[in-house]
Every structure is written in C-alpha cells, then in structure tokens.
Amino acid sequence: MKTIRLMSLALALASLGAGLQGCAQTTPQWDRQFGSATRDNLAAQVLDPAAAANRNPATGIDGRAAKGAHDRYQQSFAQPESAPPALIISSSSAR
C-alpha cells in the first residue's frame, strides 16, 4: 500500500514539474533577438552602406549613352518573343 502511494506521489510530482516547464520565462530572450537573422542577411547584401549619400551616382556614363541604353532596354520588351513550336506526343498505336 505504501509503495502505491509513493509511486502516485512521485508521478504527481513529475507531472507537476513537467507542467511548470511551460511557465518558464523564455519570451524576453527570444524577443530581444527577433529579426536579427533578417537584419544580418540584409547587411551582408549591401555593397556600400554610404551609397545613398552619393550625390553623383552615375559617374563614368554620359547622358547620350545612358539614354541609348535605356531605349534599347525598353525596346527589348516591345517585341514579344515567338512561341516555341508545340510538342506533339502521340500515344496511339497504328494497327
């Protein structure tokens, strides 16, 4: 009888201990680090962080060359690509 009571007490204490694990305060630690991976990945993709302050970003290209490049770029979308020929697969057998 004593063994059953001791076992049920041990089981109750184990259940209580497992239930209290859900009340642990881990949220402030997670909130403090929230978004850090995204910020690190964004920072790794930036070549020059001071590029936004540059008042003359297009040095080395004159206006006519830039306009010509822009016009060619725009014309590349004016003519749609021709559709590739249709692929016909026949599964019927000739008898």
C-alpha positions as CSV (number, residue, x, y, z in Angstrom):
1,M,0.0,0.0,0.0
2,K,2.8,2.3,0.9
3,T,4.5,1.6,-2.5
4,I,1.4,2.6,-4.5
5,R,1.1,5.8,-2.5
6,L,4.8,6.6,-3.0
7,M,4.5,5.9,-6.8
8,S,1.4,8.1,-7.2
9,L,3.2,10.9,-5.3
10,A,6.2,10.6,-7.5
11,L,4.0,10.6,-10.6
12,A,2.1,13.6,-9.4
13,L,5.4,15.5,-8.6
14,A,6.8,14.5,-12.1
15,S,3.6,15.7,-13.8
16,L,3.7,19.0,-11.8
17,G,7.3,19.5,-12.7
18,A,6.6,18.9,-16.4
19,G,3.6,21.2,-16.3
20,L,5.6,24.0,-14.7
21,Q,8.2,23.9,-17.5
22,G,5.6,25.6,-19.7
23,C,5.6,28.6,-17.4
24,A,9.3,29.3,-17.9
25,Q,10.1,32.9,-19.0
26,T,11.9,32.5,-22.3
27,T,10.0,35.1,-24.3
28,P,12.0,38.2,-23.4
29,Q,15.2,36.4,-24.6
30,W,13.5,35.5,-27.9
31,D,12.0,38.9,-28.3
32,R,15.4,40.5,-27.9
33,Q,16.8,38.5,-30.8
34,F,13.7,38.7,-33.0
35,G,14.7,39.7,-36.6
36,S,18.4,39.6,-36.1
37,A,18.9,37.0,-38.8
38,T,17.0,39.1,-41.3
39,R,19.0,42.2,-40.4
40,D,22.3,40.3,-40.7
41,N,21.3,38.9,-44.1
42,L,20.3,42.3,-45.3
43,A,23.5,43.9,-44.1
44,A,25.5,41.1,-45.9
45,Q,23.9,42.1,-49.2
46,V,24.8,45.8,-49.0
47,L,27.9,46.6,-51.0
48,D,28.3,50.2,-50.0
49,P,26.3,51.4,-47.0
50,A,27.1,55.0,-47.8
51,A,25.9,54.8,-51.4
52,A,22.6,56.7,-50.6
53,A,24.6,59.8,-49.7
54,N,26.4,59.9,-53.1
55,R,25.1,63.0,-55.0
56,N,26.6,61.9,-58.3
57,P,26.0,58.1,-58.6
58,A,26.3,57.8,-62.4
59,T,29.9,58.9,-62.9
60,G,31.5,57.5,-66.0
61,I,28.5,57.5,-68.3
62,D,27.3,60.4,-70.3
63,G,23.7,61.3,-71.0
64,R,23.5,60.1,-74.6
65,A,24.9,56.7,-73.8
66,A,22.6,56.3,-70.8
67,K,19.6,57.3,-72.9
68,G,20.6,54.8,-75.7
69,A,21.0,52.0,-73.2
70,H,17.6,52.8,-71.7
71,D,15.9,53.0,-75.1
72,R,17.4,49.6,-76.1
73,Y,16.2,48.1,-72.8
74,Q,12.7,49.4,-73.4
75,Q,12.6,48.2,-77.0
76,S,13.6,44.7,-75.8
77,F,10.1,44.4,-74.3
78,A,8.2,45.9,-77.3
79,Q,8.6,42.8,-79.5
80,P,7.2,39.7,-77.8
81,E,9.2,36.5,-78.2
82,S,7.9,34.0,-80.7
83,A,6.3,31.0,-79.1
84,P,8.3,27.7,-79.3
85,P,6.8,25.1,-81.6
86,A,4.2,22.9,-80.0
87,L,5.4,19.5,-78.8
88,I,3.1,16.8,-80.0
89,I,3.3,13.4,-78.5
90,S,1.1,10.7,-79.9
91,S,0.4,7.6,-77.8
92,S,-1.9,5.8,-80.2
93,S,-0.6,2.8,-82.0
94,A,-1.1,2.1,-85.7
95,R,-2.7,-1.2,-86.5
